[in-house]
Amino acid sequence: MGKRRKAREVALQFLYQLDQTGAVDPTPFEEEFWARHPVDADARAFAASLVRGAKAEQKKIDAIIAESAEHWGLERMAVVDRNILRMAIFELLYEPDVPGKVAINEAIEIAKKFGTAESSRFINGVLDRVHRELRPA
């Protein structure tokens, strides 16, 4: 597993925790979270940037998810799926150095590991639509 995959998995766990507590700012939780999820400095820096970015842009990203996931309200989505989508859409829109296909494939692989049987197909569908419609060429 690549360093970035590990970083994305840890970022997902942090986003999941923040979602469960309703917190927007990760700062008060960072010390305890990183103590429980020790990763090397590069992985931590990348994971932290995904978490901070996804939380900072969450309103915009959630609106995109709601638009792109037909018939699925955010509150009806599995918590894991919702946060994988938040993280991947943040990458698609705000991390131009990450190729779109890479962001999507990473999200699908993480969904296979942490989500349900349906998660990877659902996430693939939503992200493909977001990528086609919103990713700057």
C-alpha positions as CSV (number, residue, x, y, z in Angstrom):
1,M,0.0,0.0,0.0
2,G,1.3,3.4,-0.9
3,K,2.0,6.2,1.6
4,R,-0.8,8.3,0.0
5,R,-3.3,5.4,0.3
6,K,-2.5,5.1,4.0
7,A,-2.8,8.8,4.4
8,R,-6.3,8.8,2.7
9,E,-7.4,5.9,5.0
10,V,-6.3,7.8,8.1
11,A,-7.9,11.0,6.8
12,L,-11.2,9.1,6.3
13,Q,-11.0,7.9,9.9
14,F,-10.5,11.4,11.1
15,L,-13.4,12.7,8.9
16,Y,-15.6,9.9,10.2
17,Q,-14.9,10.9,13.8
18,L,-15.5,14.6,13.1
19,D,-18.8,13.7,11.3
20,Q,-19.9,11.6,14.3
21,T,-19.3,14.5,16.7
22,G,-20.6,17.2,14.4
23,A,-17.3,19.1,14.6
24,V,-16.2,21.3,11.8
25,D,-12.8,22.3,13.1
26,P,-10.4,19.3,13.4
27,T,-7.9,21.3,15.6
28,P,-9.2,20.3,19.1
29,F,-9.1,16.6,18.1
30,E,-5.8,16.5,16.4
31,E,-3.4,15.7,19.2
32,E,-5.5,12.7,20.4
33,F,-6.3,11.5,16.9
34,W,-2.6,11.5,15.8
35,A,-1.6,9.8,19.0
36,R,-4.0,7.0,18.2
37,H,-3.0,6.8,14.5
38,P,0.7,7.2,14.2
39,V,1.9,7.6,10.6
40,D,5.0,9.1,9.2
41,A,5.3,12.9,8.7
42,D,4.5,12.9,5.0
43,A,1.4,10.8,5.4
44,R,0.3,12.8,8.3
45,A,0.8,16.1,6.4
46,F,-1.2,14.8,3.4
47,A,-4.0,13.4,5.6
48,A,-4.2,16.6,7.6
49,S,-4.5,18.7,4.4
50,L,-7.3,16.4,3.2
51,V,-9.2,16.6,6.5
52,R,-8.8,20.4,6.8
53,G,-9.6,21.0,3.2
54,A,-12.7,18.7,3.2
55,K,-14.0,20.3,6.4
56,A,-13.2,23.9,5.2
57,E,-15.1,23.3,1.9
58,Q,-17.7,20.9,3.4
59,K,-20.8,23.1,2.6
60,K,-19.8,23.4,-1.1
61,I,-18.8,19.8,-1.3
62,D,-22.0,18.6,0.4
63,A,-24.0,20.6,-2.1
64,I,-22.1,18.9,-5.0
65,I,-22.7,15.5,-3.4
66,A,-26.4,16.1,-3.0
67,E,-26.6,17.2,-6.7
68,S,-24.5,14.4,-8.0
69,A,-26.0,11.5,-5.9
70,E,-29.5,11.4,-7.4
71,H,-32.2,10.2,-4.9
72,W,-29.7,10.1,-2.0
73,G,-29.9,12.7,0.7
74,L,-26.6,13.1,2.6
75,E,-28.3,12.1,5.8
76,R,-29.3,8.8,4.2
77,M,-25.8,7.9,3.1
78,A,-23.6,5.7,5.1
79,V,-21.2,7.8,7.2
80,V,-18.2,6.1,5.5
81,D,-19.5,6.7,2.0
82,R,-20.3,10.4,2.7
83,N,-16.8,11.0,4.1
84,I,-15.0,9.2,1.3
85,L,-17.0,11.4,-1.2
86,R,-16.1,14.5,0.8
87,M,-12.4,13.6,0.7
88,A,-12.3,12.6,-3.0
89,I,-14.3,15.6,-4.2
90,F,-11.9,17.8,-2.2
91,E,-9.1,16.2,-4.1
92,L,-10.9,16.5,-7.5
93,L,-11.6,20.2,-7.0
94,Y,-8.7,21.5,-4.9
95,E,-5.7,19.2,-5.5
96,P,-4.7,19.8,-9.1
97,D,-1.5,17.8,-8.7
98,V,-3.6,14.7,-8.1
99,P,-4.9,13.2,-11.4
100,G,-8.7,12.8,-11.3
101,K,-8.5,9.1,-12.1
102,V,-6.2,8.6,-9.2
103,A,-8.5,10.4,-6.7
104,I,-11.4,8.3,-8.0
105,N,-9.6,5.0,-8.0
106,E,-8.2,5.6,-4.5
107,A,-11.7,6.5,-3.2
108,I,-13.1,3.2,-4.8
109,E,-10.4,1.1,-3.2
110,I,-10.9,2.7,0.2
111,A,-14.7,2.2,-0.2
112,K,-14.1,-1.6,-0.9
113,K,-12.1,-1.8,2.4
114,F,-14.2,0.4,4.7
115,G,-17.7,0.5,3.1
116,T,-20.4,-1.9,2.2
117,A,-20.8,-4.1,-0.9
118,E,-22.6,-1.3,-2.6
119,S,-20.2,1.5,-1.6
120,S,-17.6,1.3,-4.3
121,R,-20.2,1.3,-7.1
122,F,-22.1,4.2,-5.6
123,I,-18.9,6.2,-5.0
124,N,-17.7,5.5,-8.5
125,G,-20.9,6.7,-10.0
126,V,-21.0,10.0,-8.0
127,L,-17.3,10.7,-8.5
128,D,-17.5,10.0,-12.3
129,R,-20.3,12.5,-12.6
130,V,-18.5,15.1,-10.5
131,H,-15.3,14.6,-12.4
132,R,-17.0,15.0,-15.8
133,E,-19.0,18.1,-14.8
134,L,-16.7,20.0,-12.4
135,R,-13.1,19.1,-12.7
136,P,-11.3,21.9,-14.6
137,A,-9.6,20.5,-17.7
